[in-house]
Amino acid sequence: MTSNTLLKFEEIGPDLLSPTRIRMWPALVAVAALSGCGGGGGGGGPSPTPTPTSTPLTLVASPATVSINGVGAANAQPLTASESAYTGTITESDTCAGIATVSPGSGVGPSLKETVTGVAGGTCVVTFKDATGETATSTVQVTTSGVVIQSHTRDH
């Protein structure tokens, strides 16, 4: 019997209750069960539950390069790490010691807003990481000018 075969009373015949046919009932039931017959009219048993597939999230640092022209809070620039639909922790680490400060340093997604403040001229890298190990980086460039403008008045 194939899985598309249905047992009909007419196919078995009028001697369904004969001793020979009664002895065959367990075998017929087993074949029907293995071939998917029976079970509430749905084709023989429950359908497997589909396994949901998740779309991988992408952690993004924006902007990719932070340009800071000068030191101090007046020249600070924003830096954001974001990951759509992510609600876990995002942490920040950097190579900016002596060049810039980055704060607050960690937060909860979908976005972490940081402030980058220049301390001295130089270049460093800020790396963001989520709880799944996804990372994103941004380069920080702090430029300081060596030009000092002084006012001078002449006495007459």
C-alpha angles and dihedrals in degrees: 000000000000126000090258093056116105121196113233126190090234091057093054093049137221095299092072091131096046115122091248093053094044090057089054095053096090090051092048091049091049092049091047091050093048093047094052099254120145130013111123100321092285098111100275117306140352121313114240114262110250115243110236115235118217125217110234113245120230122219111215131191115209127229099024089212124031112203115198118187105199138355132276137045094297089068098040118134133205123247122185133194113197138176118181114242092358115134102173131097122297116198131194131213128172149179091226102112108143093006106064143346120233119199150224089011101204142024146144125288157266081071139002116201115205133184117220115202123188118235101170138347116286147086129269140161129243116203124196122198133186128207092265093057096256111147138194130183139204129191118228119207117189116191124189125189121232091203116104118193115210129179119227130187125198124223115228 
